[in-house]
Amino acid sequence: MTNITHAHDYPACCHPDNGSSLGVNATLNEPISVDGTPVLGELYTVPARSGRAVRVKAGQIIRIVNTHGTQVCDTWLFNAQDMSEFLSMEHARAHCNSIIPNVGDELYSNRRRSIGTLLTDTSPGIHDTLMAACDLYRYTNLGVEGYHDSCADNMRMALQAIGLRSREVPQPYNLWMNIPVKPDYSVEWLPPVSEAGDYVEIRADIDVVVVMSACPQDIVPINNLNPVEVHFSVHG
């Protein structure tokens, strides 16, 4: 792979799905525990440009903190018993009748049932549910040569680090990502409007695996061009 400089030239995955990363970073070797089970109440770090996966049982609450106020966190919820069911933003938008969930909204899965509920949001509530996770091909299209960390690969590696795999990379819930839709239906890519320490809390409505990526985007200004860490904790 060292002789490949263009993402579109990377060889197809050897598996009949989209579950293998196209590169490696520390995410693969730094899970919070062997199987992703957290210590309740402990504060964990999702390092800049990396991802983490955590198991959250039905009724437990995950708090995800925008520590510096400037960082987008791509977030996924998977059914812990069946990875083919996951938080689906297109289904959630239809259920919420909104392109951004509000506090109290159920977050629907691709089987049109609640996989989680947004309980708390201390930020102004500006998040994104429209944009796909950044991936190596996105960075190639932005002019990057060679490998670049991505949220898609962070999701894949965070799951692999705890012995799991998803056959696809679903549309993430892009926490604090500021993508306003203008009157002519075009969009802008702007920095977050959240403040340091803002957080969201999501209650798991079934046993889930939550995957978070501290987005490594450093070309468009969604992270103020400076990716940093976020933090999370799980509470009973």
Biotite code that builds the C-alpha atoms (Angstrom):
import biotite.structure as struc

atoms = struc.array([
    struc.Atom([0.000, 0.000, 0.000], chain_id="A", res_id=1, res_name="MET", atom_name="CA", element="C"),
    struc.Atom([2.966, 2.325, 0.381], chain_id="A", res_id=2, res_name="THR", atom_name="CA", element="C"),
    struc.Atom([3.118, 2.840, -3.401], chain_id="A", res_id=3, res_name="ASN", atom_name="CA", element="C"),
    struc.Atom([-0.508, 3.993, -3.597], chain_id="A", res_id=4, res_name="ILE", atom_name="CA", element="C"),
    struc.Atom([-0.891, 7.759, -3.398], chain_id="A", res_id=5, res_name="THR", atom_name="CA", element="C"),
    struc.Atom([-4.505, 8.282, -4.497], chain_id="A", res_id=6, res_name="HIS", atom_name="CA", element="C"),
    struc.Atom([-7.405, 7.043, -2.409], chain_id="A", res_id=7, res_name="ALA", atom_name="CA", element="C"),
    struc.Atom([-9.457, 5.963, -5.398], chain_id="A", res_id=8, res_name="HIS", atom_name="CA", element="C"),
    struc.Atom([-6.624, 3.577, -6.292], chain_id="A", res_id=9, res_name="ASP", atom_name="CA", element="C"),
    struc.Atom([-6.755, 1.714, -2.982], chain_id="A", res_id=10, res_name="TYR", atom_name="CA", element="C"),
    struc.Atom([-7.614, -1.930, -3.625], chain_id="A", res_id=11, res_name="PRO", atom_name="CA", element="C"),
    struc.Atom([-11.125, -3.138, -2.903], chain_id="A", res_id=12, res_name="ALA", atom_name="CA", element="C"),
    struc.Atom([-11.665, -4.722, 0.492], chain_id="A", res_id=13, res_name="CYS", atom_name="CA", element="C"),
    struc.Atom([-11.165, -8.471, 0.557], chain_id="A", res_id=14, res_name="CYS", atom_name="CA", element="C"),
    struc.Atom([-14.510, -8.851, 2.348], chain_id="A", res_id=15, res_name="HIS", atom_name="CA", element="C"),
    struc.Atom([-17.896, -8.622, 0.571], chain_id="A", res_id=16, res_name="PRO", atom_name="CA", element="C"),
    struc.Atom([-18.861, -5.548, 2.579], chain_id="A", res_id=17, res_name="ASP", atom_name="CA", element="C"),
    struc.Atom([-17.665, -2.074, 3.530], chain_id="A", res_id=18, res_name="ASN", atom_name="CA", element="C"),
    struc.Atom([-16.335, -2.993, 6.965], chain_id="A", res_id=19, res_name="GLY", atom_name="CA", element="C"),
    struc.Atom([-12.558, -2.839, 6.520], chain_id="A", res_id=20, res_name="SER", atom_name="CA", element="C"),
    struc.Atom([-10.507, 0.303, 7.042], chain_id="A", res_id=21, res_name="SER", atom_name="CA", element="C"),
    struc.Atom([-8.167, 1.558, 4.345], chain_id="A", res_id=22, res_name="LEU", atom_name="CA", element="C"),
    struc.Atom([-5.468, 2.466, 6.849], chain_id="A", res_id=23, res_name="GLY", atom_name="CA", element="C"),
    struc.Atom([-4.582, 2.265, 10.531], chain_id="A", res_id=24, res_name="VAL", atom_name="CA", element="C"),
    struc.Atom([-4.205, 4.657, 13.437], chain_id="A", res_id=25, res_name="ASN", atom_name="CA", element="C"),
    struc.Atom([-4.111, 4.347, 17.235], chain_id="A", res_id=26, res_name="ALA", atom_name="CA", element="C"),
    struc.Atom([-7.869, 3.671, 17.348], chain_id="A", res_id=27, res_name="THR", atom_name="CA", element="C"),
    struc.Atom([-7.250, 0.020, 16.525], chain_id="A", res_id=28, res_name="LEU", atom_name="CA", element="C"),
    struc.Atom([-5.079, -0.605, 19.573], chain_id="A", res_id=29, res_name="ASN", atom_name="CA", element="C"),
    struc.Atom([-6.589, 1.655, 22.253], chain_id="A", res_id=30, res_name="GLU", atom_name="CA", element="C"),
    struc.Atom([-10.100, 0.428, 23.154], chain_id="A", res_id=31, res_name="PRO", atom_name="CA", element="C"),
    struc.Atom([-11.536, 1.486, 26.504], chain_id="A", res_id=32, res_name="ILE", atom_name="CA", element="C"),
    struc.Atom([-11.705, -2.226, 27.431], chain_id="A", res_id=33, res_name="SER", atom_name="CA", element="C"),
    struc.Atom([-11.388, -5.551, 25.665], chain_id="A", res_id=34, res_name="VAL", atom_name="CA", element="C"),
    struc.Atom([-15.075, -5.710, 24.736], chain_id="A", res_id=35, res_name="ASP", atom_name="CA", element="C"),
    struc.Atom([-15.989, -2.026, 25.099], chain_id="A", res_id=36, res_name="GLY", atom_name="CA", element="C"),
    struc.Atom([-17.661, -2.340, 28.512], chain_id="A", res_id=37, res_name="THR", atom_name="CA", element="C"),
    struc.Atom([-17.169, 0.929, 30.436], chain_id="A", res_id=38, res_name="PRO", atom_name="CA", element="C"),
    struc.Atom([-16.662, 1.676, 34.089], chain_id="A", res_id=39, res_name="VAL", atom_name="CA", element="C"),
    struc.Atom([-19.813, 3.618, 34.920], chain_id="A", res_id=40, res_name="LEU", atom_name="CA", element="C"),
    struc.Atom([-19.113, 7.261, 35.641], chain_id="A", res_id=41, res_name="GLY", atom_name="CA", element="C"),
    struc.Atom([-15.520, 7.163, 34.401], chain_id="A", res_id=42, res_name="GLU", atom_name="CA", element="C"),
    struc.Atom([-14.524, 9.915, 31.978], chain_id="A", res_id=43, res_name="LEU", atom_name="CA", element="C"),
    struc.Atom([-13.004, 8.550, 28.777], chain_id="A", res_id=44, res_name="TYR", atom_name="CA", element="C"),
    struc.Atom([-11.173, 10.360, 25.988], chain_id="A", res_id=45, res_name="THR", atom_name="CA", element="C"),
    struc.Atom([-11.715, 10.108, 22.270], chain_id="A", res_id=46, res_name="VAL", atom_name="CA", element="C"),
    struc.Atom([-8.352, 11.478, 21.107], chain_id="A", res_id=47, res_name="PRO", atom_name="CA", element="C"),
    struc.Atom([-8.161, 13.924, 18.237], chain_id="A", res_id=48, res_name="ALA", atom_name="CA", element="C"),
    struc.Atom([-8.457, 12.189, 14.857], chain_id="A", res_id=49, res_name="ARG", atom_name="CA", element="C"),
    struc.Atom([-9.345, 8.865, 16.518], chain_id="A", res_id=50, res_name="SER", atom_name="CA", element="C"),
    struc.Atom([-12.396, 6.818, 17.479], chain_id="A", res_id=51, res_name="GLY", atom_name="CA", element="C"),
    struc.Atom([-13.713, 4.808, 20.425], chain_id="A", res_id=52, res_name="ARG", atom_name="CA", element="C"),
    struc.Atom([-16.529, 2.290, 20.902], chain_id="A", res_id=53, res_name="ALA", atom_name="CA", element="C"),
    struc.Atom([-18.445, 1.674, 24.127], chain_id="A", res_id=54, res_name="VAL", atom_name="CA", element="C"),
    struc.Atom([-21.260, -0.666, 25.166], chain_id="A", res_id=55, res_name="ARG", atom_name="CA", element="C"),
    struc.Atom([-24.270, 1.064, 26.687], chain_id="A", res_id=56, res_name="VAL", atom_name="CA", element="C"),
    struc.Atom([-27.029, -1.089, 28.138], chain_id="A", res_id=57, res_name="LYS", atom_name="CA", element="C"),
    struc.Atom([-30.728, -0.315, 27.750], chain_id="A", res_id=58, res_name="ALA", atom_name="CA", element="C"),
    struc.Atom([-31.631, 2.444, 30.199], chain_id="A", res_id=59, res_name="GLY", atom_name="CA", element="C"),
    struc.Atom([-28.067, 3.676, 30.638], chain_id="A", res_id=60, res_name="GLN", atom_name="CA", element="C"),
    struc.Atom([-27.084, 7.154, 29.493], chain_id="A", res_id=61, res_name="ILE", atom_name="CA", element="C"),
    struc.Atom([-24.026, 8.218, 27.533], chain_id="A", res_id=62, res_name="ILE", atom_name="CA", element="C"),
    struc.Atom([-22.808, 11.778, 27.945], chain_id="A", res_id=63, res_name="ARG", atom_name="CA", element="C"),
    struc.Atom([-20.625, 13.067, 25.097], chain_id="A", res_id=64, res_name="ILE", atom_name="CA", element="C"),
    struc.Atom([-18.719, 16.256, 25.882], chain_id="A", res_id=65, res_name="VAL", atom_name="CA", element="C"),
    struc.Atom([-17.419, 18.842, 23.418], chain_id="A", res_id=66, res_name="ASN", atom_name="CA", element="C"),
    struc.Atom([-14.483, 19.572, 25.690], chain_id="A", res_id=67, res_name="THR", atom_name="CA", element="C"),
    struc.Atom([-13.123, 22.539, 23.747], chain_id="A", res_id=68, res_name="HIS", atom_name="CA", element="C"),
    struc.Atom([-16.376, 23.542, 22.051], chain_id="A", res_id=69, res_name="GLY", atom_name="CA", element="C"),
    struc.Atom([-14.810, 23.384, 18.600], chain_id="A", res_id=70, res_name="THR", atom_name="CA", element="C"),
    struc.Atom([-14.892, 19.686, 17.748], chain_id="A", res_id=71, res_name="GLN", atom_name="CA", element="C"),
    struc.Atom([-17.317, 17.657, 15.663], chain_id="A", res_id=72, res_name="VAL", atom_name="CA", element="C"),
    struc.Atom([-17.993, 14.137, 16.935], chain_id="A", res_id=73, res_name="CYS", atom_name="CA", element="C"),
    struc.Atom([-19.375, 11.658, 14.400], chain_id="A", res_id=74, res_name="ASP", atom_name="CA", element="C"),
    struc.Atom([-21.583, 9.314, 16.410], chain_id="A", res_id=75, res_name="THR", atom_name="CA", element="C"),
    struc.Atom([-23.147, 5.932, 15.646], chain_id="A", res_id=76, res_name="TRP", atom_name="CA", element="C"),
    struc.Atom([-25.442, 3.639, 17.638], chain_id="A", res_id=77, res_name="LEU", atom_name="CA", element="C"),
    struc.Atom([-25.582, -0.068, 16.770], chain_id="A", res_id=78, res_name="PHE", atom_name="CA", element="C"),
    struc.Atom([-27.835, -2.754, 18.203], chain_id="A", res_id=79, res_name="ASN", atom_name="CA", element="C"),
    struc.Atom([-25.398, -4.692, 20.394], chain_id="A", res_id=80, res_name="ALA", atom_name="CA", element="C"),
    struc.Atom([-27.141, -7.965, 19.545], chain_id="A", res_id=81, res_name="GLN", atom_name="CA", element="C"),
    struc.Atom([-27.440, -7.386, 15.801], chain_id="A", res_id=82, res_name="ASP", atom_name="CA", element="C"),
    struc.Atom([-25.031, -5.004, 14.085], chain_id="A", res_id=83, res_name="MET", atom_name="CA", element="C"),
    struc.Atom([-27.288, -4.817, 11.018], chain_id="A", res_id=84, res_name="SER", atom_name="CA", element="C"),
    struc.Atom([-29.582, -2.530, 13.034], chain_id="A", res_id=85, res_name="GLU", atom_name="CA", element="C"),
    struc.Atom([-28.283, 0.959, 13.702], chain_id="A", res_id=86, res_name="PHE", atom_name="CA", element="C"),
    struc.Atom([-29.257, 4.577, 14.233], chain_id="A", res_id=87, res_name="LEU", atom_name="CA", element="C"),
    struc.Atom([-30.427, 5.691, 10.804], chain_id="A", res_id=88, res_name="SER", atom_name="CA", element="C"),
    struc.Atom([-30.562, 9.428, 10.318], chain_id="A", res_id=89, res_name="MET", atom_name="CA", element="C"),
    struc.Atom([-32.901, 9.207, 7.308], chain_id="A", res_id=90, res_name="GLU", atom_name="CA", element="C"),
    struc.Atom([-35.368, 7.209, 9.406], chain_id="A", res_id=91, res_name="HIS", atom_name="CA", element="C"),
    struc.Atom([-34.828, 9.469, 12.432], chain_id="A", res_id=92, res_name="ALA", atom_name="CA", element="C"),
    struc.Atom([-35.520, 12.609, 10.387], chain_id="A", res_id=93, res_name="ARG", atom_name="CA", element="C"),
    struc.Atom([-38.821, 11.162, 9.187], chain_id="A", res_id=94, res_name="ALA", atom_name="CA", element="C"),
    struc.Atom([-39.804, 10.270, 12.756], chain_id="A", res_id=95, res_name="HIS", atom_name="CA", element="C"),
    struc.Atom([-38.718, 13.615, 14.248], chain_id="A", res_id=96, res_name="CYS", atom_name="CA", element="C"),
    struc.Atom([-40.075, 15.693, 11.334], chain_id="A", res_id=97, res_name="ASN", atom_name="CA", element="C"),
    struc.Atom([-36.837, 17.667, 11.540], chain_id="A", res_id=98, res_name="SER", atom_name="CA", element="C"),
    struc.Atom([-33.343, 17.579, 10.089], chain_id="A", res_id=99, res_name="ILE", atom_name="CA", element="C"),
    struc.Atom([-31.892, 18.051, 13.609], chain_id="A", res_id=100, res_name="ILE", atom_name="CA", element="C"),
    struc.Atom([-33.255, 16.069, 16.587], chain_id="A", res_id=101, res_name="PRO", atom_name="CA", element="C"),
    struc.Atom([-34.529, 18.057, 19.547], chain_id="A", res_id=102, res_name="ASN", atom_name="CA", element="C"),
    struc.Atom([-34.301, 17.167, 23.225], chain_id="A", res_id=103, res_name="VAL", atom_name="CA", element="C"),
    struc.Atom([-36.876, 14.480, 23.926], chain_id="A", res_id=104, res_name="GLY", atom_name="CA", element="C"),
    struc.Atom([-36.801, 13.046, 20.402], chain_id="A", res_id=105, res_name="ASP", atom_name="CA", element="C"),
    struc.Atom([-36.473, 9.331, 19.859], chain_id="A", res_id=106, res_name="GLU", atom_name="CA", element="C"),
    struc.Atom([-33.578, 8.378, 17.564], chain_id="A", res_id=107, res_name="LEU", atom_name="CA", element="C"),
    struc.Atom([-34.935, 5.796, 15.169], chain_id="A", res_id=108, res_name="TYR", atom_name="CA", element="C"),
    struc.Atom([-33.070, 2.831, 13.748], chain_id="A", res_id=109, res_name="SER", atom_name="CA", element="C"),
    struc.Atom([-33.252, 1.457, 10.222], chain_id="A", res_id=110, res_name="ASN", atom_name="CA", element="C"),
    struc.Atom([-36.020, -0.806, 11.585], chain_id="A", res_id=111, res_name="ARG", atom_name="CA", element="C"),
    struc.Atom([-38.069, 2.255, 12.542], chain_id="A", res_id=112, res_name="ARG", atom_name="CA", element="C"),
    struc.Atom([-37.924, 1.880, 16.307], chain_id="A", res_id=113, res_name="ARG", atom_name="CA", element="C"),
    struc.Atom([-36.189, 3.899, 18.984], chain_id="A", res_id=114, res_name="SER", atom_name="CA", element="C"),
    struc.Atom([-32.586, 2.865, 19.504], chain_id="A", res_id=115, res_name="ILE", atom_name="CA", element="C"),
    struc.Atom([-31.912, 5.856, 21.757], chain_id="A", res_id=116, res_name="GLY", atom_name="CA", element="C"),
    struc.Atom([-33.484, 9.071, 23.046], chain_id="A", res_id=117, res_name="THR", atom_name="CA", element="C"),
    struc.Atom([-31.866, 12.494, 23.128], chain_id="A", res_id=118, res_name="LEU", atom_name="CA", element="C"),
    struc.Atom([-32.303, 13.550, 26.761], chain_id="A", res_id=119, res_name="LEU", atom_name="CA", element="C"),
    struc.Atom([-30.051, 16.591, 27.141], chain_id="A", res_id=120, res_name="THR", atom_name="CA", element="C"),
    struc.Atom([-28.281, 19.104, 24.932], chain_id="A", res_id=121, res_name="ASP", atom_name="CA", element="C"),
    struc.Atom([-26.534, 22.031, 26.612], chain_id="A", res_id=122, res_name="THR", atom_name="CA", element="C"),
    struc.Atom([-25.311, 23.458, 23.292], chain_id="A", res_id=123, res_name="SER", atom_name="CA", element="C"),
    struc.Atom([-27.404, 25.650, 20.966], chain_id="A", res_id=124, res_name="PRO", atom_name="CA", element="C"),
    struc.Atom([-28.575, 22.401, 19.365], chain_id="A", res_id=125, res_name="GLY", atom_name="CA", element="C"),
    struc.Atom([-26.823, 22.771, 16.022], chain_id="A", res_id=126, res_name="ILE", atom_name="CA", element="C"),
    struc.Atom([-25.824, 19.317, 14.763], chain_id="A", res_id=127, res_name="HIS", atom_name="CA", element="C"),
    struc.Atom([-25.799, 17.656, 11.346], chain_id="A", res_id=128, res_name="ASP", atom_name="CA", element="C"),
    struc.Atom([-27.689, 14.631, 10.053], chain_id="A", res_id=129, res_name="THR", atom_name="CA", element="C"),
    struc.Atom([-27.140, 15.160, 6.326], chain_id="A", res_id=130, res_name="LEU", atom_name="CA", element="C"),
    struc.Atom([-23.467, 14.548, 5.631], chain_id="A", res_id=131, res_name="MET", atom_name="CA", element="C"),
    struc.Atom([-21.768, 11.178, 5.297], chain_id="A", res_id=132, res_name="ALA", atom_name="CA", element="C"),
    struc.Atom([-18.777, 10.409, 7.481], chain_id="A", res_id=133, res_name="ALA", atom_name="CA", element="C"),
    struc.Atom([-15.556, 11.682, 5.984], chain_id="A", res_id=134, res_name="CYS", atom_name="CA", element="C"),
    struc.Atom([-13.544, 8.924, 4.337], chain_id="A", res_id=135, res_name="ASP", atom_name="CA", element="C"),
    struc.Atom([-10.344, 8.523, 2.399], chain_id="A", res_id=136, res_name="LEU", atom_name="CA", element="C"),
    struc.Atom([-12.113, 9.243, -0.887], chain_id="A", res_id=137, res_name="TYR", atom_name="CA", element="C"),
    struc.Atom([-13.444, 12.522, 0.500], chain_id="A", res_id=138, res_name="ARG", atom_name="CA", element="C"),
    struc.Atom([-9.917, 13.641, 1.330], chain_id="A", res_id=139, res_name="TYR", atom_name="CA", element="C"),
    struc.Atom([-8.676, 12.609, -2.097], chain_id="A", res_id=140, res_name="THR", atom_name="CA", element="C"),
    struc.Atom([-11.397, 14.772, -3.630], chain_id="A", res_id=141, res_name="ASN", atom_name="CA", element="C"),
    struc.Atom([-10.146, 17.630, -1.426], chain_id="A", res_id=142, res_name="LEU", atom_name="CA", element="C"),
    struc.Atom([-6.626, 17.228, -2.823], chain_id="A", res_id=143, res_name="GLY", atom_name="CA", element="C"),
    struc.Atom([-4.967, 15.025, -0.204], chain_id="A", res_id=144, res_name="VAL", atom_name="CA", element="C"),
    struc.Atom([-2.386, 12.509, -1.419], chain_id="A", res_id=145, res_name="GLU", atom_name="CA", element="C"),
    struc.Atom([-1.780, 9.322, 0.516], chain_id="A", res_id=146, res_name="GLY", atom_name="CA", element="C"),
    struc.Atom([-3.615, 8.226, 3.638], chain_id="A", res_id=147, res_name="TYR", atom_name="CA", element="C"),
    struc.Atom([-5.606, 10.627, 5.817], chain_id="A", res_id=148, res_name="HIS", atom_name="CA", element="C"),
    struc.Atom([-7.400, 9.682, 9.040], chain_id="A", res_id=149, res_name="ASP", atom_name="CA", element="C"),
    struc.Atom([-11.169, 9.617, 8.573], chain_id="A", res_id=150, res_name="SER", atom_name="CA", element="C"),
    struc.Atom([-14.333, 9.112, 10.586], chain_id="A", res_id=151, res_name="CYS", atom_name="CA", element="C"),
    struc.Atom([-15.307, 6.147, 8.430], chain_id="A", res_id=152, res_name="ALA", atom_name="CA", element="C"),
    struc.Atom([-12.056, 4.342, 9.225], chain_id="A", res_id=153, res_name="ASP", atom_name="CA", element="C"),
    struc.Atom([-12.245, 5.400, 12.879], chain_id="A", res_id=154, res_name="ASN", atom_name="CA", element="C"),
    struc.Atom([-15.668, 3.753, 13.127], chain_id="A", res_id=155, res_name="MET", atom_name="CA", element="C"),
    struc.Atom([-14.386, 0.561, 11.514], chain_id="A", res_id=156, res_name="ARG", atom_name="CA", element="C"),
    struc.Atom([-11.293, 0.383, 13.711], chain_id="A", res_id=157, res_name="MET", atom_name="CA", element="C"),
    struc.Atom([-13.115, 1.281, 16.938], chain_id="A", res_id=158, res_name="ALA", atom_name="CA", element="C"),
    struc.Atom([-15.448, -1.657, 16.354], chain_id="A", res_id=159, res_name="LEU", atom_name="CA", element="C"),
    struc.Atom([-12.608, -3.969, 15.360], chain_id="A", res_id=160, res_name="GLN", atom_name="CA", element="C"),
    struc.Atom([-10.746, -3.014, 18.541], chain_id="A", res_id=161, res_name="ALA", atom_name="CA", element="C"),
    struc.Atom([-13.551, -4.571, 20.618], chain_id="A", res_id=162, res_name="ILE", atom_name="CA", element="C"),
    struc.Atom([-14.092, -7.550, 18.330], chain_id="A", res_id=163, res_name="GLY", atom_name="CA", element="C"),
    struc.Atom([-17.024, -6.232, 16.278], chain_id="A", res_id=164, res_name="LEU", atom_name="CA", element="C"),
    struc.Atom([-17.652, -5.337, 12.664], chain_id="A", res_id=165, res_name="ARG", atom_name="CA", element="C"),
    struc.Atom([-20.268, -3.446, 10.704], chain_id="A", res_id=166, res_name="SER", atom_name="CA", element="C"),
    struc.Atom([-20.882, -4.359, 7.093], chain_id="A", res_id=167, res_name="ARG", atom_name="CA", element="C"),
    struc.Atom([-21.398, -0.691, 6.239], chain_id="A", res_id=168, res_name="GLU", atom_name="CA", element="C"),
    struc.Atom([-20.694, 2.822, 7.465], chain_id="A", res_id=169, res_name="VAL", atom_name="CA", element="C"),
    struc.Atom([-24.109, 4.334, 8.253], chain_id="A", res_id=170, res_name="PRO", atom_name="CA", element="C"),
    struc.Atom([-24.826, 8.050, 8.090], chain_id="A", res_id=171, res_name="GLN", atom_name="CA", element="C"),
    struc.Atom([-23.534, 9.354, 11.461], chain_id="A", res_id=172, res_name="PRO", atom_name="CA", element="C"),
    struc.Atom([-25.183, 11.732, 13.872], chain_id="A", res_id=173, res_name="TYR", atom_name="CA", element="C"),
    struc.Atom([-22.639, 14.527, 13.466], chain_id="A", res_id=174, res_name="ASN", atom_name="CA", element="C"),
    struc.Atom([-22.677, 16.187, 16.863], chain_id="A", res_id=175, res_name="LEU", atom_name="CA", element="C"),
    struc.Atom([-21.903, 19.925, 16.805], chain_id="A", res_id=176, res_name="TRP", atom_name="CA", element="C"),
    struc.Atom([-21.309, 19.922, 13.055], chain_id="A", res_id=177, res_name="MET", atom_name="CA", element="C"),
    struc.Atom([-22.616, 23.226, 11.682], chain_id="A", res_id=178, res_name="ASN", atom_name="CA", element="C"),
    struc.Atom([-24.001, 22.764, 8.163], chain_id="A", res_id=179, res_name="ILE", atom_name="CA", element="C"),
    struc.Atom([-26.695, 25.418, 7.685], chain_id="A", res_id=180, res_name="PRO", atom_name="CA", element="C"),
    struc.Atom([-29.108, 24.937, 4.805], chain_id="A", res_id=181, res_name="VAL", atom_name="CA", element="C"),
    struc.Atom([-29.636, 28.237, 3.012], chain_id="A", res_id=182, res_name="LYS", atom_name="CA", element="C"),
    struc.Atom([-32.896, 29.440, 1.394], chain_id="A", res_id=183, res_name="PRO", atom_name="CA", element="C"),
    struc.Atom([-31.697, 28.246, -2.017], chain_id="A", res_id=184, res_name="ASP", atom_name="CA", element="C"),
    struc.Atom([-31.071, 24.768, -0.449], chain_id="A", res_id=185, res_name="TYR", atom_name="CA", element="C"),
    struc.Atom([-27.301, 25.041, -0.754], chain_id="A", res_id=186, res_name="SER", atom_name="CA", element="C"),
    struc.Atom([-25.240, 24.396, 2.376], chain_id="A", res_id=187, res_name="VAL", atom_name="CA", element="C"),
    struc.Atom([-22.247, 25.897, 4.138], chain_id="A", res_id=188, res_name="GLU", atom_name="CA", element="C"),
    struc.Atom([-19.442, 24.174, 6.090], chain_id="A", res_id=189, res_name="TRP", atom_name="CA", element="C"),
    struc.Atom([-18.936, 26.270, 9.216], chain_id="A", res_id=190, res_name="LEU", atom_name="CA", element="C"),
    struc.Atom([-17.258, 25.898, 12.634], chain_id="A", res_id=191, res_name="PRO", atom_name="CA", element="C"),
    struc.Atom([-19.360, 24.681, 15.571], chain_id="A", res_id=192, res_name="PRO", atom_name="CA", element="C"),
    struc.Atom([-21.380, 27.204, 17.557], chain_id="A", res_id=193, res_name="VAL", atom_name="CA", element="C"),
    struc.Atom([-21.059, 25.189, 20.775], chain_id="A", res_id=194, res_name="SER", atom_name="CA", element="C"),
    struc.Atom([-19.075, 26.267, 23.826], chain_id="A", res_id=195, res_name="GLU", atom_name="CA", element="C"),
    struc.Atom([-16.342, 24.438, 25.725], chain_id="A", res_id=196, res_name="ALA", atom_name="CA", element="C"),
    struc.Atom([-17.921, 21.832, 27.974], chain_id="A", res_id=197, res_name="GLY", atom_name="CA", element="C"),
    struc.Atom([-21.239, 21.566, 26.119], chain_id="A", res_id=198, res_name="ASP", atom_name="CA", element="C"),
    struc.Atom([-22.588, 18.035, 26.097], chain_id="A", res_id=199, res_name="TYR", atom_name="CA", element="C"),
    struc.Atom([-25.385, 15.838, 24.894], chain_id="A", res_id=200, res_name="VAL", atom_name="CA", element="C"),
    struc.Atom([-26.889, 12.902, 26.762], chain_id="A", res_id=201, res_name="GLU", atom_name="CA", element="C"),
    struc.Atom([-28.462, 9.967, 24.947], chain_id="A", res_id=202, res_name="ILE", atom_name="CA", element="C"),
    struc.Atom([-30.336, 7.188, 26.710], chain_id="A", res_id=203, res_name="ARG", atom_name="CA", element="C"),
    struc.Atom([-29.952, 3.751, 25.174], chain_id="A", res_id=204, res_name="ALA", atom_name="CA", element="C"),
    struc.Atom([-33.407, 2.311, 24.517], chain_id="A", res_id=205, res_name="ASP", atom_name="CA", element="C"),
    struc.Atom([-31.959, -1.116, 23.698], chain_id="A", res_id=206, res_name="ILE", atom_name="CA", element="C"),
    struc.Atom([-28.484, -2.506, 24.375], chain_id="A", res_id=207, res_name="ASP", atom_name="CA", element="C"),
    struc.Atom([-26.238, -0.580, 22.000], chain_id="A", res_id=208, res_name="VAL", atom_name="CA", element="C"),
    struc.Atom([-22.656, -0.061, 20.967], chain_id="A", res_id=209, res_name="VAL", atom_name="CA", element="C"),
    struc.Atom([-21.939, 3.642, 20.607], chain_id="A", res_id=210, res_name="VAL", atom_name="CA", element="C"),
    struc.Atom([-19.063, 4.615, 18.324], chain_id="A", res_id=211, res_name="VAL", atom_name="CA", element="C"),
    struc.Atom([-17.589, 8.118, 18.385], chain_id="A", res_id=212, res_name="MET", atom_name="CA", element="C"),
    struc.Atom([-14.997, 9.707, 16.119], chain_id="A", res_id=213, res_name="SER", atom_name="CA", element="C"),
    struc.Atom([-13.281, 12.991, 16.969], chain_id="A", res_id=214, res_name="ALA", atom_name="CA", element="C"),
    struc.Atom([-13.475, 14.098, 13.354], chain_id="A", res_id=215, res_name="CYS", atom_name="CA", element="C"),
    struc.Atom([-10.043, 14.540, 11.731], chain_id="A", res_id=216, res_name="PRO", atom_name="CA", element="C"),
    struc.Atom([-11.288, 17.028, 9.119], chain_id="A", res_id=217, res_name="GLN", atom_name="CA", element="C"),
    struc.Atom([-8.611, 19.719, 8.812], chain_id="A", res_id=218, res_name="ASP", atom_name="CA", element="C"),
    struc.Atom([-9.276, 21.047, 5.312], chain_id="A", res_id=219, res_name="ILE", atom_name="CA", element="C"),
    struc.Atom([-12.776, 22.507, 5.558], chain_id="A", res_id=220, res_name="VAL", atom_name="CA", element="C"),
    struc.Atom([-13.419, 24.593, 8.708], chain_id="A", res_id=221, res_name="PRO", atom_name="CA", element="C"),
    struc.Atom([-15.918, 22.377, 10.560], chain_id="A", res_id=222, res_name="ILE", atom_name="CA", element="C"),
    struc.Atom([-13.375, 21.818, 13.380], chain_id="A", res_id=223, res_name="ASN", atom_name="CA", element="C"),
    struc.Atom([-11.779, 25.256, 13.094], chain_id="A", res_id=224, res_name="ASN", atom_name="CA", element="C"),
    struc.Atom([-9.117, 23.429, 11.034], chain_id="A", res_id=225, res_name="LEU", atom_name="CA", element="C"),
    struc.Atom([-7.724, 22.008, 14.283], chain_id="A", res_id=226, res_name="ASN", atom_name="CA", element="C"),
    struc.Atom([-9.096, 18.606, 15.358], chain_id="A", res_id=227, res_name="PRO", atom_name="CA", element="C"),
    struc.Atom([-9.005, 18.054, 19.128], chain_id="A", res_id=228, res_name="VAL", atom_name="CA", element="C"),
    struc.Atom([-10.270, 15.457, 21.597], chain_id="A", res_id=229, res_name="GLU", atom_name="CA", element="C"),
    struc.Atom([-13.747, 14.949, 23.018], chain_id="A", res_id=230, res_name="VAL", atom_name="CA", element="C"),
    struc.Atom([-14.787, 13.053, 26.152], chain_id="A", res_id=231, res_name="HIS", atom_name="CA", element="C"),
    struc.Atom([-17.592, 10.726, 27.181], chain_id="A", res_id=232, res_name="PHE", atom_name="CA", element="C"),
    struc.Atom([-18.937, 8.833, 30.166], chain_id="A", res_id=233, res_name="SER", atom_name="CA", element="C"),
    struc.Atom([-21.672, 6.251, 30.729], chain_id="A", res_id=234, res_name="VAL", atom_name="CA", element="C"),
    struc.Atom([-24.073, 6.439, 33.634], chain_id="A", res_id=235, res_name="HIS", atom_name="CA", element="C"),
    struc.Atom([-26.524, 3.901, 35.053], chain_id="A", res_id=236, res_name="GLY", atom_name="CA", element="C"),
])
